[in-house]
Amino acid sequence: MVKNKTTLTFYGGVNEIGGNKILLQDRDTRVFLDFGMSFAMKKQFYSPPFLSPKSEKSLQELGILPKISGVYKFDRSPPEVDAVFLSHGHLDHSAYLSFIKREIPVYCGETTQTILQALSEVRRADLEFRVSDIEFRAFRTGKKISVGNLEIEPFHVDHSVPGAYGFVIHTSNGAVVYTGDFRDHGAKPEMTRDFVENARKAEPTAIVTEATNMTGATVSSEPEVENKLDSVVAGADGIVLAEFSYSDADRLNSFFHIAKKNHRCLAISLKQAYLLDALRKDKGLMVPALDDEKILIFRKSKKRFDKWEKHLLERYDGQNKIFDVFEVSKQQSRVVLALSFYDFEELVQLQPSAGSCYVLSTSEPFNEEMEIDYERLVNWLSHYGVPQYHVHVSGHMMPLQLKKALKEINAKRMFPVHTEKAGLFAKFMRDLKSQVTLVEKSREYTL
């Protein structure tokens, strides 16, 4: 074994968007950077709910779950990894923590822990998402974490879910930077600038960077999204149906502000309400309170409710806060209704009135809630005469801004992940001083 050897091995996020699982080893210390589900690989073999994986063996047989010794709880060998560091709570970065040995601590931002634990309470436990018994160790920006030979500094970044972080990891062969997912056009671009500045100061030997938006890039920002939403909602005579990620606090805020400005209420699902209530406990976040008179809780048409749903319903019983589809139908011009595509059966009872519209406010189908069957979506909307708007801003850095950030950080080597266009990235970055390495899955790279 080479003394002072530092290596990177990429078990996910290679030639795909999401699924990040990156092993960093320095001497005898080994940590994973993210441990997410590969939606792209899973989709090649499975079509939930009717064809779903039944065991870890199935996932490993198909290569969806990589074969790594000393990592999984179904492997009886002792732990061979010292920690997992999560960049944020999206499932393509976090879901496969379900399989991690419970002796291995998971470090993440406080908000990420809140989101994952809330999700574990509102989702039915299944093979691929079970995090209730994980040993979380939460942090915030400014906290330095020592694990074996490594010192890890987390820095907040702006992303389409709150509590996202990039890392500066100090190894025996210099600093390694991991961007996670980040952007500079969201509600808090100053957080990403802070991360880039601290990454630059570390004079890194390597950076592992997301490179999602190498094609189809757009020029927009969260304030622009809010303005566009205002123009749509202000012109609608009927109900405004809205599809956005339940964990996107920025988008929730935008819809809430615009609903309020246009004398409407924002009606959210029980799941969104539960998560919003959990996020309110985070003093670093600005999100509306469930008690706000402009927030309604939409109760779907079903007979059986889970324990957490009953708790919410009982808590707000008699407060004119819980609305079913019949009550919403009577006041369509006063409501923006957050309605998932998978809840479109509610439209049969709702009967959208003339002048209604649907706003699709997401474009990255890499978690289960956002993966939409577009053809069927259009069929439903056409049946009720409801036009569709697409108002969105990406959670990922745009190409020119990414290049500017990477030039400033000036790492000796760059490893692009979380992209289907790594070759395009390499050519686009070819005039930078940093050497681009196009990674292969499961191959070890020495720094």
SERO-607383 format. One record per residue: chain; z, x, y of N, C-alpha, C in turn. Coordinates in steps of 0.1 Angstrom, whole numbers. Layout:
  mol   n_pz   n_px   n_py  ca_pz  ca_px  ca_py   c_pz   c_px   c_py
    A      Z      X      Y      Z      X      Y      Z      X      Y
...
REM end
This chain:
  mol   n_pz   n_px   n_py  ca_pz  ca_px  ca_py   c_pz   c_px   c_py
    A      0      8    -12      0      0      0      0      9     12
    A     -9      5     22    -10     13     34      2     10     43
    A      9     20     48     20     19     57     15     13     70
    A     23      4     77     19     -2     90      6    -10     89
    A      2    -14     78    -10    -22     77     -8    -36     82
    A    -18    -40     90    -18    -54     96    -31    -61     92
    A    -30    -73     86    -42    -79     82    -42    -94     86
    A    -54   -100     86    -56   -114     88    -65   -119     76
    A    -61   -130     70    -68   -137     60    -70   -151     63
    A    -82   -156     63    -85   -170     68    -88   -179     56
    A    -78   -188     53    -79   -197     42    -85   -211     47
    A    -87   -213     59    -92   -225     65    -97   -223     79
    A   -104   -233     84   -109   -232     98   -122   -223     98
    A   -128   -220     87   -139   -211     86   -152   -220     84
    A   -161   -220     94   -173   -228     94   -170   -243     93
    A   -159   -247     99   -155   -261     99   -146   -262    112
    A   -146   -275    116   -137   -278    128   -124   -283    122
    A   -114   -276    123   -101   -279    117    -98   -273    104
    A    -87   -277     98    -83   -271     85    -77   -257     86
    A    -73   -253     98    -68   -239    101    -56   -236     91
    A    -58   -224     85    -47   -218     76    -50   -203     77
    A    -42   -196     85    -45   -182     88    -33   -174     84
    A    -34   -165     75    -23   -156     71    -23   -143     78
    A    -13   -140     85    -11   -128     92      0   -120     85
    A     -4   -107     80      5    -99     73      7    -86     81
    A     20    -82     83     23    -69     90     33    -62     82
    A     30    -51     76     38    -44     66     42    -54     55
    A     55    -57     54     59    -67     43     62    -81     49
    A     58    -84     61     61    -97     67     48   -105     67
    A     49   -117     62     37   -126     61     41   -140     67
    A     32   -144     77     34   -157     83     20   -164     83
    A     21   -177     82      9   -185     84      8   -191     98
    A     -4   -190    104     -6   -197    116    -14   -210    113
    A     -6   -221    114    -11   -234    111    -13   -236     95
    A    -13   -249     91    -15   -251     77    -20   -266     76
    A    -33   -267     81    -38   -281     82    -47   -285     71
    A    -50   -298     71    -59   -304     62    -73   -302     66
    A    -82   -299     57    -96   -298     59   -103   -312     57
    A   -105   -319     68   -111   -332     67   -126   -331     62
    A   -133   -320     66   -147   -319     63   -148   -316     48
    A   -140   -308     42   -140   -305     27   -136   -317     20
    A   -125   -324     24   -120   -336     17   -131   -347     17
    A   -138   -348     28   -149   -358     29   -160   -356     19
    A   -162   -344     15   -173   -341      5   -170   -347     -9
    A   -157   -349    -12   -153   -354    -25   -146   -367    -26
    A   -140   -371    -14   -131   -383    -15   -135   -393     -4
    A   -132   -406     -7   -135   -417      3   -123   -426      2
    A   -112   -423      9   -100   -431      9   -103   -445     14
    A    -96   -455     10    -84   -454      1    -88   -456    -14
    A   -100   -459    -17   -103   -462    -31   -105   -449    -40
    A   -110   -439    -34   -111   -426    -41   -103   -416    -33
    A    -91   -413    -37    -82   -404    -30    -76   -394    -40
    A    -72   -382    -36    -67   -372    -45    -54   -377    -51
    A    -52   -374    -64    -39   -379    -70    -29   -368    -73
    A    -34   -355    -72    -25   -344    -75    -29   -332    -67
    A    -20   -322    -67    -23   -309    -61    -34   -302    -69
    A    -33   -304    -82    -43   -298    -91    -58   -302    -87
    A    -59   -315    -84    -72   -320    -79    -77   -313    -67
    A    -68   -312    -57    -72   -305    -44    -75   -290    -46
    A    -68   -284    -55    -70   -270    -58    -83   -268    -66
    A    -85   -277    -75    -98   -276    -83   -110   -276    -75
    A   -110   -285    -64   -121   -287    -55   -121   -277    -43
    A   -111   -269    -42   -111   -259    -32   -106   -264    -18
    A   -101   -277    -18    -96   -283     -6    -82   -277     -2
    A    -74   -274    -12    -62   -267    -11    -63   -253    -17
    A    -63   -243     -8    -66   -229    -14    -55   -224    -23
    A    -60   -216    -33    -51   -210    -43    -44   -198    -37
    A    -31   -199    -33    -23   -189    -27    -10   -188    -35
    A     -6   -177    -40      7   -176    -47     19   -175    -38
    A     30   -181    -43     42   -180    -36     43   -188    -23
    A     35   -199    -22     35   -207    -10     38   -222    -12
    A     33   -227    -24     35   -241    -26     47   -245    -34
    A     52   -257    -31     65   -261    -37     62   -265    -52
    A     50   -268    -56     47   -270    -70     45   -257    -78
    A     46   -246    -71     45   -233    -77     59   -227    -79
    A     64   -225    -91     78   -221    -93     81   -207    -90
    A     71   -199    -86     74   -185    -82     82   -185    -69
    A     89   -174    -66     96   -173    -53     87   -173    -41
    A     92   -176    -29     84   -176    -17     78   -163    -14
    A     66   -162    -11     60   -149     -7     55   -150      8
    A     59   -160     15     56   -161     29     69   -164     37
    A     70   -157     48     83   -158     56     84   -170     65
    A     73   -175     70     73   -186     79     59   -192     82
    A     59   -204     87     47   -210     92     49   -213    106
    A     39   -210    115     39   -213    129     28   -223    132
    A     32   -235    137     23   -245    140     19   -245    155
    A      6   -246    157      2   -246    171      4   -260    178
    A      2   -271    170      3   -284    175      3   -294    163
    A      5   -307    166      7   -317    156     -5   -324    151
    A    -17   -321    155    -29   -328    148    -29   -324    133
    A    -33   -334    125    -32   -332    111    -41   -321    106
    A    -52   -318    113    -61   -308    108    -54   -294    110
    A    -43   -294    116    -35   -281    118    -21   -282    111
    A    -17   -294    107     -3   -295    102     -1   -302     89
    A    -11   -311     85     -8   -320     74     -4   -314     61
    A    -10   -302     58     -7   -296     44      6   -288     44
    A     14   -290     54     28   -285     53     35   -293     42
    A     29   -304     39     34   -313     28     36   -304     15
    A     28   -294     13     28   -287      0     36   -274      1
    A     41   -270     13     48   -258     15     62   -258      8
    A     65   -247      2     79   -245     -3     89   -248      8
    A     99   -256      5    109   -260     15    118   -249     19
    A    118   -238     12    126   -226     17    119   -219     28
    A    106   -222     30     99   -215     41    100   -223     54
    A    106   -217     64    108   -224     77     95   -226     84
    A     94   -237     92     83   -241     99     86   -241    114
    A     81   -232    122     83   -231    136     72   -239    144
    A     77   -247    153     68   -255    161     74   -259    174
    A     67   -264    184     72   -269    196     81   -281    193
    A     90   -283    202     99   -295    201     91   -308    200
    A     81   -309    208     73   -321    208     65   -323    195
    A     60   -312    190     53   -313    177     62   -318    166
    A     75   -313    166     84   -318    156     87   -333    158
    A     88   -337    170     90   -352    173     79   -360    168
    A     66   -355    170     54   -363    166     53   -363    151
    A     55   -352    144     54   -352    130     65   -360    123
    A     77   -359    128     87   -367    122     85   -382    124
    A     81   -386    136     78   -400    139     66   -405    130
    A     56   -396    128     45   -400    119     50   -402    105
    A     59   -393    101     64   -394     87     71   -407     85
    A     77   -413     95     84   -425     94     75   -438     95
    A     64   -437    102     55   -448    103     44   -449     92
    A     41   -437     86     31   -437     76     38   -438     62
    A     31   -445     53     36   -445     39     35   -431     33
    A     45   -426     27     45   -413     22     34   -412     11
    A     26   -401     12     16   -399      2     15   -384     -1
    A      6   -381    -10      5   -367    -15      3   -357     -3
    A     -6   -361      6    -10   -351     16     -3   -352     30
    A      7   -360     31     15   -360     43     30   -364     40
    A     38   -354     38     52   -356     35     60   -345     41
    A     66   -347     53     72   -336     60     87   -339     63
    A     92   -350     58    106   -354     61    117   -343     58
    A    114   -335     47    125   -326     43    121   -311     47
    A    112   -309     56    109   -296     60    119   -290     70
    A    122   -277     69    131   -270     78    123   -266     90
    A    124   -276    100    117   -273    113    126   -264    122
    A    120   -254    128    128   -247    138    119   -247    151
    A    125   -255    161    117   -259    173    119   -248    184
    A    109   -247    192    109   -238    203    102   -244    215
    A    104   -237    227     96   -240    239     91   -227    245
    A     82   -228    254     77   -216    261     88   -208    266
    A     87   -195    264     97   -185    269    106   -180    258
    A    106   -187    247    115   -183    236    107   -172    227
    A    113   -161    225    108   -151    216    114   -152    202
    A    106   -152    192    110   -155    178    108   -142    170
    A    118   -137    163    116   -126    154    116   -130    140
    A    106   -126    133    104   -129    118    100   -116    112
    A    110   -109    105    106    -97     98    102    -86    109
    A     90    -80    107     85    -70    116     79    -76    128
    A     77    -89    129     70    -96    139     78   -101    150
    A     73   -101    163     79   -108    174     69   -118    179
    A     72   -131    179     62   -141    182     66   -148    195
    A     57   -148    205     59   -155    218     50   -167    218
    A     56   -179    219     48   -191    220     46   -194    235
    A     34   -198    239     30   -202    253     23   -216    252
    A     28   -225    261     22   -238    261      7   -237    265
    A     -1   -246    260    -15   -248    264    -18   -263    265
    A    -28   -266    273    -32   -280    274    -42   -284    263
    A    -39   -295    257    -47   -300    246    -46   -315    246
    A    -53   -322    237    -53   -337    236    -41   -342    229
    A    -31   -334    226    -19   -339    221     -8   -331    228
    A      3   -337    232     14   -329    238     20   -319    229
    A     26   -309    235     34   -299    227     25   -289    220
    A     13   -286    226      4   -276    219      8   -262    225
    A      6   -252    216     10   -239    219     -1   -229    214
    A     -2   -218    221     -9   -206    216      2   -195    214
    A     -1   -185    206      9   -175    203      4   -161    206
    A     13   -153    211     11   -138    212     21   -132    202
    A     15   -125    192     23   -120    181     22   -105    181
    A     34    -99    183     35    -84    184     37    -78    170
    A     27    -70    166     27    -64    153     29    -49    154
    A     29    -42    143     30    -27    144     17    -21    148
    A      7    -29    149     -6    -23    153    -12    -31    165
    A     -3    -35    174     -6    -41    186     -5    -56    185
    A     -8    -63    196     -6    -77    197    -18    -85    191
    A    -15    -96    184    -25   -105    179    -23   -118    187
    A    -34   -124    192    -33   -136    200    -40   -147    191
    A    -33   -159    191    -39   -171    184    -39   -182    194
    A    -51   -187    197    -52   -197    208    -48   -211    203
    A    -48   -214    190    -47   -228    185    -59   -235    191
    A    -56   -248    195    -67   -256    202    -62   -257    217
    A    -72   -254    226    -68   -254    240    -80   -258    249
    A    -76   -261    261    -87   -265    271    -81   -262    285
    A    -90   -263    295    -85   -261    309    -90   -272    318
    A    -94   -284    312    -99   -295    320    -91   -308    317
    A    -79   -306    311    -71   -317    309    -61   -320    320
    A    -50   -327    317    -41   -331    328    -32   -319    333
    A    -31   -309    324    -22   -297    328    -29   -284    325
    A    -40   -281    333    -48   -269    331    -39   -256    334
    A    -29   -258    342    -21   -246    346    -14   -240    334
    A    -11   -249    323     -4   -244    311    -14   -234    304
    A    -26   -238    303    -36   -229    296    -38   -216    304
    A    -38   -217    317    -40   -205    325    -28   -196    323
    A    -16   -201    322     -4   -193    319     -5   -186    306
    A    -10   -193    296    -12   -187    283    -22   -175    284
    A    -33   -177    290    -44   -167    291    -38   -155    299
    A    -31   -157    309    -25   -146    317    -15   -138    308
    A     -7   -144    300      3   -137    292     -4   -130    280
    A    -15   -136    275    -23   -130    265    -30   -117    270
    A    -35   -118    282    -41   -106    288    -31    -95    290
    A    -19    -98    294     -9    -88    297     -5    -80    284
    A     -6    -87    272     -3    -81    260    -13    -71    255
    A    -24    -70    261    -35    -60    257    -38    -61    242
    A    -42    -73    237    -42    -75    223    -53    -67    216
    A    -49    -64    203    -59    -57    195    -69    -67    188
    A    -64    -80    188    -73    -90    182    -69   -104    187
    A    -79   -113    188    -76   -127    191    -83   -136    181
    A    -76   -145    176    -82   -156    168    -83   -168    177
    A    -96   -172    180    -99   -182    190   -106   -194    184
    A   -102   -206    188   -110   -217    185   -124   -216    193
    A   -134   -222    187   -147   -222    193   -155   -235    190
    A   -147   -246    192   -152   -259    188   -165   -263    195
    A   -165   -262    208   -175   -269    217   -187   -260    220
    A   -193   -253    210   -205   -245    213   -218   -253    214
    A   -217   -265    210   -229   -274    212   -223   -288    217
    A   -231   -295    224   -227   -308    229   -216   -307    239
    A   -215   -296    247   -204   -295    257   -207   -304    268
    A   -196   -309    274   -197   -318    286   -189   -312    297
    A   -192   -317    309   -184   -313    321   -177   -325    326
    A   -164   -325    323   -155   -336    327   -141   -332    327
    A   -132   -341    331   -118   -338    332   -110   -351    330
    A    -97   -349    327    -89   -361    326    -88   -370    338
    A    -87   -364    350    -88   -372    362   -101   -380    363
    A   -112   -374    359   -125   -381    359   -125   -392    349
    A   -119   -390    338   -118   -401    328   -111   -412    334
    A   -100   -410    341    -92   -421    347   -100   -428    357
    A   -108   -421    365   -117   -428    375   -128   -437    368
    A   -133   -431    357   -143   -439    350   -137   -452    343
    A   -125   -450    338   -118   -461    332   -116   -472    342
    A   -112   -468    354   -110   -477    365   -122   -485    368
    A   -134   -479    369   -146   -486    372   -149   -496    361
    A   -146   -493    348   -149   -502    337   -139   -514    338
    A   -126   -511    338   -116   -522    338   -117   -531    350
    A   -120   -525    362   -121   -533    374   -133   -543    373
    A   -143   -540    366   -155   -548    365   -155   -558    353
    A   -145   -557    345   -144   -566    333   -138   -579    336
    A   -144   -590    332   -138   -603    334   -130   -608    322
    A   -133   -602    310   -125   -606    299   -116   -595    294
    A   -113   -595    282   -103   -584    276   -110   -571    276
    A   -103   -560    278   -108   -547    276   -101   -541    263
    A   -110   -539    253   -105   -533    240   -106   -518    242
    A    -96   -510    237    -96   -496    239    -92   -489    226
    A   -100   -479    222    -98   -471    211    -95   -456    215
    A    -82   -452    213    -79   -438    216    -68   -433    207
    A    -67   -420    205    -57   -415    196    -43   -418    200
    A    -35   -423    190    -21   -427    193    -13   -415    198
    A    -17   -403    195     -9   -391    199    -14   -385    212
    A    -24   -390    218    -30   -385    230    -22   -391    242
    A    -11   -384    246     -3   -389    257    -10   -390    270
    A    -19   -380    273    -27   -380    285    -36   -393    286
    A    -42   -396    275    -51   -408    275    -43   -421    276
    A    -31   -421    269    -23   -433    270    -18   -435    285
    A    -15   -424    292    -11   -424    306    -23   -430    314
    A    -35   -425    311    -47   -429    319    -49   -444    318
    A    -49   -449    305    -51   -463    303    -40   -471    310
    A    -27   -466    309    -16   -474    315    -17   -475    330
    A    -21   -463    336    -22   -463    351    -33   -473    355
    A    -45   -472    348    -56   -481    352    -53   -496    349
    A    -47   -499    338    -43   -512    335    -34   -518    347
    A    -24   -510    350    -15   -514    361    -22   -515    374
    A    -31   -506    377    -38   -507    390    -46   -520    391
    A    -51   -524    380    -60   -536    379    -53   -549    375
    A    -40   -548    377    -31   -560    375    -32   -565    360
    A    -33   -556    351    -33   -559    337    -21   -552    330
    A    -18   -556    318     -9   -550    309    -16   -542    299
    A    -10   -531    294    -15   -523    283     -8   -527    271
    A    -15   -533    261     -9   -538    248    -11   -527    238
    A     -1   -521    232     -3   -511    222      3   -515    209
    A     -2   -508    198      2   -512    185     17   -508    182
    A     23   -514    172     36   -510    168     37   -495    165
    A     27   -489    159     27   -475    156     28   -467    169
    A     19   -471    179     19   -464    191     32   -465    199
    A     38   -477    198     50   -480    204     62   -471    199
    A     62   -470    185     72   -462    179     71   -447    183
    A     59   -442    183     57   -428    187     60   -426    202
    A     56   -436    211     59   -435    225     74   -435    227
    A     81   -443    220     96   -443    221    102   -430    217
    A     96   -424    207    101   -410    203     98   -400    214
    A     86   -400    220     82   -391    230     90   -392    243
    A     95   -404    245    103   -406    257    115   -397    258
    A    120   -393    246    132   -385    245    129   -370    249
    A    116   -367    250    112   -353    255    112   -353    270
    A    121   -346    276    123   -346    290    111   -339    297
    A    103   -331    290     92   -324    295     79   -333    296
    A     80   -345    291     68   -354    291     70   -365    300
    A     59   -369    307     59   -381    315     50   -391    308
    A     57   -401    302     50   -412    295     57   -425    299
    A     50   -436    299     56   -449    302     67   -453    293
    A     77   -460    298     88   -465    289     83   -478    283
    A     88   -481    271     85   -493    264     90   -505    272
    A    101   -503    280    107   -514    287     99   -517    300
    A     89   -509    303     80   -512    315     74   -526    313
    A     74   -534    324     68   -547    323     53   -547    320
    A     46   -536    323     32   -535    320     28   -530    307
    A     38   -527    298     36   -523    285     39   -535    275
    A     30   -539    267     32   -550    257     31   -543    243
    A     37   -549    234     36   -545    220     28   -555    212
    A     17   -551    206      8   -560    199     12   -561    185
    A     16   -573    180     19   -575    166      7   -580    159
    A      3   -572    149     -9   -576    141     -6   -588    133
    A    -17   -595    128    -16   -606    120    -13   -602    105
    A     -1   -601    101      3   -598     88     16   -604     84
    A     19   -606     72     31   -613     68     43   -603     65
    A     40   -591     61     50   -582     57     50   -570     66
    A     62   -566     71     64   -555     80     73   -545     74
    A     70   -532     77     79   -521     72     92   -521     80
    A    102   -513     75    115   -513     81    114   -509     95
    A    107   -498     98    106   -493    112     99   -504    121
    A     90   -511    116     83   -522    124     93   -533    127
    A    101   -537    117    111   -547    118    121   -543    129
    A    125   -531    129    134   -526    139    129   -527    153
    A    117   -524    155    111   -525    168    110   -540    172
    A    105   -548    163    104   -563    166    117   -569    169
    A    128   -565    162    141   -571    165    146   -566    178
    A    143   -553    181    148   -547    194    143   -555    206
    A    130   -559    205    124   -565    217    123   -580    215
    A    129   -586    205    128   -600    203    134   -608    215
    A    127   -617    220    132   -625    232    130   -619    245
    A    124   -608    246    122   -601    259    107   -603    264
    A    100   -612    258     86   -614    263     78   -601    263
    A     80   -593    252     74   -580    251     64   -580    239
    A     67   -587    229     59   -588    216     49   -599    217
    A     36   -595    216     25   -605    216     17   -604    204
    A     14   -616    198      4   -616    187    -10   -620    192
    A    -20   -620    183    -33   -622    188    -36   -635    195
    A    -29   -645    191    -31   -658    198    -26   -658    212
    A    -14   -651    215     -9   -650    228    -18   -641    237
    A    -23   -630    231    -32   -622    239    -45   -629    242
    A    -50   -637    233    -62   -645    235    -61   -654    247
    A    -50   -659    250    -48   -669    261    -49   -662    275
    A    -47   -649    275    -47   -642    288    -55   -629    288
    A    -68   -630    283    -76   -619    281    -79   -611    294
    A    -80   -617    305    -84   -610    317    -72   -602    323
    A    -61   -603    316    -49   -596    321    -44   -585    312
    A    -53   -582    302    -48   -573    291    -59   -562    288
    A    -54   -550    287    -61   -539    280    -55   -537    266
    A    -62   -540    256    -56   -540    242    -61   -528    235
    A    -51   -519    231    -54   -507    223    -56   -512    208
    A    -68   -512    203    -71   -518    190    -79   -508    182
    A    -74   -503    171    -81   -494    162    -93   -502    156
    A   -104   -494    153   -115   -500    146   -111   -507    133
    A   -101   -501    126    -96   -507    114    -88   -520    115
    A    -86   -524    128    -79   -536    131    -89   -547    137
    A   -102   -545    135   -111   -554    141   -111   -568    135
    A   -105   -569    124   -103   -583    118    -96   -592    128
    A    -88   -586    137    -80   -594    147    -90   -601    156
    A   -102   -596    158   -112   -602    167   -116   -616    162
    A   -114   -619    150   -118   -633    145   -109   -643    151
    A    -96   -640    153    -87   -649    160    -87   -647    175
    A    -89   -634    179    -89   -632    194   -101   -639    201
    A   -113   -638    195   -125   -644    201   -127   -639    215
    A   -131   -626    217   -133   -621    230   -141   -629    239
    A   -136   -632    251   -144   -640    260   -155   -633    267
    A   -164   -640    274   -175   -634    281   -170   -625    291
    A   -177   -613    292   -172   -603    302   -162   -593    297
    A   -160   -594    283   -151   -584    277   -159   -571    274
    A   -152   -560    271   -159   -548    268   -150   -539    259
    A   -156   -529    253   -149   -520    244   -151   -506    249
    A   -140   -499    250   -140   -485    254   -136   -476    243
    A   -146   -468    238   -143   -457    228   -139   -445    236
    A   -126   -441    234   -121   -430    242   -117   -418    234
    A   -125   -415    224   -123   -403    216   -137   -399    210
    A   -139   -386    207   -152   -382    201   -150   -372    190
    A   -138   -368    187   -136   -357    177   -129   -363    165
    A   -138   -368    155   -132   -375    143   -126   -367    133
    A   -115   -359    137   -109   -350    128    -95   -354    125
    A    -91   -366    127    -79   -371    120    -82   -385    116
    A    -74   -390    107    -77   -403    100    -79   -414    109
    A    -71   -415    120    -71   -426    129    -84   -426    137
    A    -91   -415    139   -103   -414    147   -116   -414    140
    A   -116   -414    127   -128   -414    119   -134   -428    118
    A   -145   -430    125   -150   -444    127   -163   -445    120
    A   -165   -457    114   -178   -460    108   -186   -467    119
    A   -195   -459    126   -201   -463    138   -210   -475    136
    A   -217   -476    125   -226   -487    123   -219   -500    122
    A   -208   -500    115   -200   -512    114   -193   -516    127
    A   -189   -506    134   -183   -508    148   -193   -516    156
    A   -206   -511    157   -216   -518    165   -218   -532    160
    A   -218   -534    147   -220   -547    142   -209   -557    146
    A   -197   -553    146   -186   -561    151   -188   -565    165
    A   -190   -555    174   -191   -557    188   -203   -565    191
    A   -214   -563    184   -226   -572    187   -224   -586    183
    A   -216   -589    173   -213   -602    169   -206   -610    180
    A   -197   -603    187   -190   -610    198   -195   -608    212
    A   -207   -601    213   -213   -599    226   -205   -590    234
    A   -199   -579    228   -190   -570    236   -197   -556    237
    A   -201   -552    249   -207   -539    251   -197   -528    249
    A   -202   -516    246   -194   -504    243   -196   -494    254
    A   -185   -489    259   -185   -477    268   -179   -465    261
    A   -183   -453    264   -177   -441    258   -172   -433    270
    A   -159   -433    271   -152   -426    282   -142   -416    276
    A   -145   -403    277   -137   -393    269   -138   -379    276
    A   -128   -371    273   -129   -357    276   -124   -349    264
    A   -130   -339    260   -127   -332    248   -113   -325    249
    A   -107   -323    238    -95   -315    237    -97   -300    236
    A   -109   -296    237   -112   -282    234   -120   -276    246
    A   -118   -263    248   -124   -255    258   -139   -256    258
    A   -146   -256    270   -160   -256    270   -165   -242    270
    A   -178   -239    266   -183   -226    264   -181   -216    275
    A   -185   -220    287   -184   -210    298   -170   -207    302
    A   -161   -217    301   -147   -215    304   -140   -207    293
    A   -145   -209    280   -140   -201    269   -143   -186    271
    A   -156   -184    274   -160   -170    276   -152   -163    287
    A   -150   -171    298   -142   -165    309   -128   -161    305
    A   -122   -170    297   -108   -167    292   -108   -156    283
    A   -118   -155    274   -118   -144    264   -121   -131    271
    A   -129   -131    281   -132   -119    289   -120   -114    296
    A   -112   -123    301    -99   -119    308    -89   -114    298
    A    -88   -120    287    -78   -115    277    -82   -102    271
    A    -95   -100    269   -101    -87    266    -95    -80    253
    A    -94    -88    243    -90    -82    230   -100    -73    224
    A    -96    -63    216   -105    -54    210   -115    -62    200
    A   -109    -71    193   -117    -79    183   -115    -94    185
    A   -125   -102    182   -124   -116    183   -128   -122    170
    A   -120   -132    165   -123   -139    153   -124   -154    156
    A   -136   -159    157   -138   -173    159   -135   -182    147
    A   -127   -193    149   -124   -202    139   -126   -216    145
    A   -123   -227    137   -124   -240    142   -137   -243    148
    A   -148   -239    142   -161   -241    147   -172   -241    136
    A   -182   -249    138   -194   -249    128   -205   -240    133
    A   -202   -233    145   -213   -225    151   -208   -211    155
    A   -202   -205    145   -197   -191    147   -208   -181    151
    A   -220   -183    145   -231   -174    149   -235   -175    163
    A   -236   -188    167   -239   -190    181   -229   -184    191
    A   -216   -186    187   -205   -180    195   -207   -165    196
    A   -210   -158    185   -211   -144    185   -222   -139    194
    A   -234   -146    194   -245   -143    203   -241   -145    218
    A   -234   -157    220   -230   -160    234   -221   -150    240
    A   -212   -144    231   -202   -135    236   -206   -120    235
    A   -219   -118    231   -223   -104    228   -222    -94    239
    A   -221    -99    252   -221    -89    263   -206    -86    267
    A   -196    -92    260   -182    -89    262   -179    -76    255
    A   -168    -69    260   -164    -57    254   -158    -59    240
    A   -153    -71    238   -146    -74    225   -157    -75    213
    A   -153    -70    202   -162    -70    190   -159    -83    183
    A   -170    -91    180   -169   -104    173   -170   -101    158
    A   -160   -107    151   -161   -106    136   -163   -121    131
    A   -174   -123    123   -176   -136    117   -169   -136    104
    A   -159   -145    103   -150   -144     91   -155   -152     79
    A   -151   -147     68   -154   -153     55   -141   -159     49
    A   -141   -170     43   -129   -176     37   -123   -167     27
    A   -110   -166     27   -101   -158     18   -103   -143     18
    A   -112   -138     27   -113   -124     28   -103   -118     38
    A    -97   -106     34    -87   -100     42    -94    -90     52
    A    -89    -91     64    -94    -82     75    -83    -73     80
    A    -85    -60     80    -75    -51     85    -77    -48    100
    A    -66    -49    107    -67    -46    122    -64    -32    125
REM end
